[in-house]
Amino acid sequence: MIVDTLLSAAESSGASAAVADPHRSLDFTNLVRFACVMRRHVEKATSAPNVGLMLPSTCAFAGTFYGILWAGRTAVPLNFLLQPAELAAVVRDAGIEIVFTIRHFRSLAEALPVKAVYLEKLPLRRDMLLQRARSTPPAPIVQDDDVAVLLYTSGTSGAPKGVCQTYRNLTADVTAAVEKAKLDRDHRFLGILPLFHSFGLTTMLLVPVALRAFVYYLPRFQPRAMIETIRDRKISVTMMIASMYAALLRAKDGVKDDLASLQYAVAGGEAVPDTIFQQFRERFGVEIIQGYGMTEAGPVVSLNVPWSNRVGTVGQAVPGVCVSAFDDDGHSLPSGQVGELWIKGPIIMKGYYNNPQETELVLNADGWYKSGDMGMVDHEGYITITGRKKEMIIVGGENVYPREVESVLEDHPAVHDAAVIGQPDTSRGEVVVAFVTLREGKSATEIELREFCRDRIAGYKQPRRVIIAEDFPRGPTGKILKRELTGLL
């Protein structure tokens, strides 16, 4: 299904440029050859059903990803921004035996309970030459409901949850996104989002391949390099988070003509402040268009489009997907009323990997996924996000769950209680702020507590501030009133 799409692209557009990065480029014929080579290495390395890949956004990620699927396995992209202990929990939960990676991540890979296969040690050039003389095997026989990709997202308890995205989920979301945005093979994509995220994987790998279009990857976000790439390669489609657009505005380089080819500047993962939208349009002549999604839904749920960009909303649902606001009793609300946004359609995940309890909390018997986001849908179907039912903090597009950070702080011998909230931030959307109370007779400084977190959780989860308090505002049952903590910032 997904591999078939790649094979079809090579058959009809073999000599067309497919993927490129600062070090190499592959046309569709050679992308298939590379994927076929990686298929054999996967089959040789492990018989486990789930195979890890820990690679930056590059041609190597694309070829390895398709090679894993071609071997009939489930791909498990790993977030290399996590700390070893966090990533080890993911590896154990997924039952991964092998991870394909590069030497750049050697120290991280060696800290994991898994065997690392380094691409630099594989005879890839020789294998690519030999593949020219070999026949191309058919795509694996898969069912719609088979899991193609296992992507991990933290839960409210801080425990990692594997989102099972099936072939049906991904194919449906690619088809719906292409139809909604009216994309075609002449569009040129710039992939800056990490491919271990659902947003990047679907929009910057699966979509371009389905279109037989070209995508250029920048493994690291650097504003000047991004502006130069858009200008020099006539990029027409890119997708980022709001803080990246803000960084482009802060760059000294870049004038309106540099981004003249850009037709789709899509933002997701966090809200775009009005000032960023206005300044970007004034400086570059480009309107940012906002979308909405989550790993559990493909991820693209809704999208504004250039010819109908309703600023302040996240657009209308993509074809085949229904979004509605519900009250706490599970009753659908009329248009314009705020409630929890529920989503239904073929893009909704199969469930959380080996976690039926968590799955039942978010998927009901009628197939609705309860997003935890609060919002409303107007009479024309435009969706507005008003807040979050869950206490999630979004830092530069990355989800941070307060309980996960609180648990780390509570492990410190001097900390009695911890409460974590988000604080608005112009560059990152939000930052993490922690309040702590100390045990009787114990002492700790803010710097000491921040350093304690630094060795245990990813950088974007670490508290920007740690406020040491005498006590917290509490309700009648002793529950910490986090809404009142906001007033203490």
N, C-alpha and C positions, 0 to 999 in steps of 0.2 A: 504494500500500500504506500508507505512513505518511500521505501527503497525503489518500488516500481516507478514512482514519480521521478526519481533521479535517473533511473535507466532510460526512461522515456525522453528526458531532457537531453541526455547524451546522444540518443538515437536521432533526434530531430535537430539538435543544435550543438553537436559535439565540439566544433571548433570555436564556439562562442565563449567569451570570458565568463567564468562562473564565480570564482572566489579569488580574492587577493588580499595580501597583507603587506607590511613594509619589507618583507624578506622574500616572498614568493607569490606566484600566481598560478592558477590552474584553470584550464578550460573544462567544459563539462566532460569531455572524454577522459581527461587526466584525473578529474575528481572521482570519476567512477573507478578508474584504475587504482587510485590511492585507497578508496574505500574497499575495493576488492582485496587489496594487499592487507589492509588492516583486518578484514574479515578472517583471513587465514591466521593471522597472529592471535586474534581473539580465540579462535577455535583451538589453537595450539596451546594457549596459555591457561585456559580454564574451561571447566564444564559447568560452572555455576551459572544460574539463569540471569543474575544481575552483575553488570560489569561497570566499574567506575572509570570515569575520565576526569582528570584534573589538569585542564589546559586553558591557556588564555584564548581570547577570541581571535582565532587565526584559521588559516587553511587546514592546519593540523587538527584543530577541533572538528571542523566540518567533515574531513575524511574519516577520522576516528569514530565520530558519532554514527555516520552511515555504515561504517564497517561493523560496529557492534550490532546494529539492527539487522544488517545483512547476515550476520552469524546466527540470527534467530534469538538474540538475547535482548534484555531490557537495559537501556542506557541509564546510568546514574551519574549525572554531572555533579561534581563536587565543588563547593564554594571554598576556594583557596584563601578567602579573606578571614575565615574562621580560625580560632585557636585550635591546636592539636586535640585537646580534650573534647571540644565541641564536634570536630570533624570525626573523631574516633567513635563518638556515639552514633553518628550517621552511618559510618561504615559497618558497625556491628548490627545496627537495626536492619540495614539492607542486606546483610549476609554477603557482603562483597569479599571476594578472595583476591581479586586483581584490580589494580588501578593503572590506567595508561596515563603517563605524565611526562614531564621534561625535567632535566637536571636543575633548572631554576627552582623547582619546588622540592628538591631532594630532602632538605631538612624536615619539611612538613611531612612528606611521604614516609620518611623513615620513622616518624613518631606515631604512625598509624598501624593498627593491627591488620596489615594487608601487604601483599607482595606488590611492589612497584615495578612496572615495565616502562623503562625510559625510551622514548622514541629515538633519541640520539644513538642508542645502542642497537637498534634494529637496522638490518641492511635494506633500508627503504629504497635507495636509489637502484640497487641491484634488482630488488623485487619489482620495482616499477618497470624496469627494462624487460624482465622476464614476463611480466604480465601482458606486454604487447603481443607475445606469441601464444598466449593462452586464451582459451575461450572464456567468455564472461558467464558465470553461473547465473541461474535465474534468481529472482528475489525470493525470499522465504515465503512460505505459505502461512499467512497469519489471519486471525479472525478480528472482526471489528472491535471486540471486547478485550482483546489481548493488550497487556500493558506494554507500551512502547518506551515510555520514559518515566522514571521515578525521580521526582524533584522534591527536595526536602525544604520544609518551612517550619519555623518554630511554632510551638503551641502556646496557649496562654499560661501553661504551667512551666514553660521553658523547655519541655522535652521535644526533640525533633519529630516531625511527622512527615512521612513519605507520601506525597501526592501521586496517586496512580493515574497517569494520563494515558489513555488508550489510543489505539490507532484511530478509532472513530472520533474521539475528542479532538485530537490534533488536526486530523484531516478536515473536520467540520469547521474548526476555528480558522484554519488557513483559508478555506473556501469562502467563509462568511466575511472575513476581513478584506480579502481581495475584492469581493463583490461590493462591499460597503464603500470602500475607498476608490473603486474603479482603477485599480492598479493594473499595469500590463508589463510586458517583457522589456519595453523601452525605458522603464524606470531604472535608475541606478541608485543602489542602496549604500548607505554608510553605517556600518555596525560598530557602535561604540559601547553599547550595553553588553555586560558579560553574558556569554552564552550559557553559563550555568544557571541563569535566571530564565524563568518561563517567558518573560517579555522579550528578552533577547533571542532566545532559541526559536520561538515561533516566528517573530517578525523579521529577524535578520538572518535566518537560515532556511527554515521551512518555506516561508513565503517566497523569497527570491528563487529558490530552486523550483518551486511549483510554477512560477511565472517564466522560468528560463531566463531570468534576469541576472544582472551582475551585482555583487556585493563586495565592498572593500571593508576590511576590518582594521580598526586601530586598537591594538591590545590595551593601550593606556589612554585615558582621557587627558589630552593636553590641548587647551583652547587654540593655541596658534596652529598646531598640526591639524586640528580639525577644520579650521577655517581654510587652510591651504588645501586640504584634501577636497573639500566641497568645491572650491574654486577650480582646482587643476583637473579633477576627475568628473566635473559636471554632475555632481551628486544631486538627485532630485528627491530622495526620501531618507530621512533619518529620524530616529526615535531616541529620546533621552528623558531624563528626569529634570524637574524644574531647576534644581541647583546647578545643573550643567549649563542650562541656558543662561542662568545668572552669571556663571563663570565666563561665558563667551562675552557677555556685556562688559565684564571687568577687564577683558583683554585689550591691550593697547592696539593690537593689530586688528584688522578687519573693517572693511567698509561695505556699503550696500552692494556694490558690484561683485564682491567676493561670494555672496550667497545668492546671486541672481538665478542660479539654476534650481534652487531649493523650492520645491512645490509642497512638500509635506514635512513640516517640522512638528512632529508629534510628541506630546508630553504625557507621561503616565507615571504611576507610582506615588505621586504626591501632588497636591494642588499647586497651580501656577498663580503666584500673586499678581494682582492687576498691574502693579508697577513693572514687573518683568515682562508681561505681555505687551504693554504699551511701549516700553523702552526698546524691546526687541523689534517691534514693528517700525518704530521711528528710525532706529539705527540701520537695520538691515533690510527693511521693506518686506519682512516675512511675518506672517501671522502664525503664532504657535497654536496648534489645534490639540485640544485635550481629549484624552480617552480614559477608559476605566477598565480595570480588570484585576484578576488575581490568579495565583498559581492553580487554584482549584477549578478554574474555569477557562483553561486553554492557552493564554490568559485573557484574550481580548473579548470583553463583554459589550462595550459601547464605544462609539467614536464620533467625534465631530469630523467634518470634511471641509476642505477649502471653500467649496461653493455654498456651504450652509454651516458656518461656524458660529454656534451660539455660545458666546463667551460667558464664562461663569458656570457652564454646564459641562458634562462629560459626554455630550452627544446623545444619540439614540442607539438603542441596542442593535447589534449586527444582525443580519438576516438569520432567522431560525431560532433566535434567542428571545426569551421573555424576561423582563425585569419589572417587578412590582414591589410596592411598599406594603409591609404588613405590620399590624399592631402586635402587642405582646401576647395576645390570645390566639394569634395565627389567622387573623381575619384580614383579607385584602382591603387596603384603604383606597379611597377615591383619588383621582389625580389631584396633585397639588398638596396632598397631606403627607407629613413627614412620618416615616416609620422605618423599620429595618428592611433593607433591600434584599429580596429573595430573587434568585436567578434560576431559570429553567431552560433546558435545551440540550442538544447533543454535545456541547462543549464541556458539560459538567463532569468532573472526575468520577472515576469508578469508586473511589473511596480512599481512605488512608491505609497505607500498607500495614497489614497485620495489626490493625487497630480498629476493630468494629465499634468499640465504645465511642471513640472520638468521631467516627464516621456517622454514627446514629445521631450525634448532637447537632450535626450540620446538614445532613441529608434526610428529608422526610420521605414518607411512603409514596408521595405523589411526584417525587423527583425534583423538588425544590431544594436549592442550596441556600442556606441562610448565611449571608455574607458577613454579618456583624457590623456592616456599615449602615449608618443612618442617612436617609435621603428621601427625595420625592421624585415622582415622575409626572410631568405635566401632560396636558391633553394632547400634545403633539408627540409625546414619547421621549422628550428630552429629559435627561436624568441630572439631578443636582445632588451632590454629596454635601450633607450638612454636619457630619461628625462621625464618631465611631461608637458603636455600642460596647465593643470590647475596649480595653485600655491600651490598645496598641499605639506605639509611637513610631512615626516614620522619619528616619534620619537619612537624608540624601537618597530616598527611594528604598532604603532597607528597613524591613520590619523589625522593631524591637519590642519585646513583651516585658513589661515592668517586672513581672514575677521572676523572670530569668535573672535580671540584674540584682533584684532584691535578694535572691537566694545566694548569689556570690558574696554580696556584702555581709549577709548574716553568717557566713562562714568565718568572717574575721573574728578573732577571739575577743575584741573589745566592743563589738557591735551587738546591741540588744535587739533593736528593731530597725527595719529599713522600709522606706516608701519611695517609689520612683514615679516621676511624672515627666511629661514632655513640656519643653519650653519653646515657643516660637523662635525661629532663627532665620534671618534673611538669606543666608547662604545655603543652609542645609534643610530648610523646611521646619525641622524641629531638632532639638538636642536633648539629651538625657540629663535630668537633674535628680539627684538623690538626697533624701532627708534620712538622717540616722539618729537614733538615740544610743547612748553608750551604756555598757554594763557598769554597775556600781563598783567603784574602785579601779576602773580601767580607763585608759586614755588613748586617744588616737587623733591624728591631724587629718585635715582634708587631703593633703598631698599623700600621706601614707595610705589612705583608703583608695585614692585614685590609682596609686601604683599597685595596690593589691588587686584591683580589677583588671589592670593592664595585662597581667600575666595569665588571666583566666578567661577573658571574653574578647570577642572581636573589637577592633578599634571603634567602629561606629556604635557599639553598644555601651561603651565606657562613659560614665558620667562626666559631663563637662564641668559640673559643680557638685560638691558634696557638702551639704549644709548639716552641721551638727546641732541638734535641737534638744531641749530639755524634755519635751514630750510632743506628741502629735495631737491635732484636733481629732476627737473621736466621737462616734455616735453612742447611743444608749447601750449597745451591745459590746462596745469597745472597739468596733471596726474603725479603722483609720479613714477619715474623711478627706480623700485626696483632692476633691474639688476645693476645699478650703486651703490646702497647701499651695495651690496656684496663687492665692492672694499674698503669700509670703515671699514670692520671688522678687 
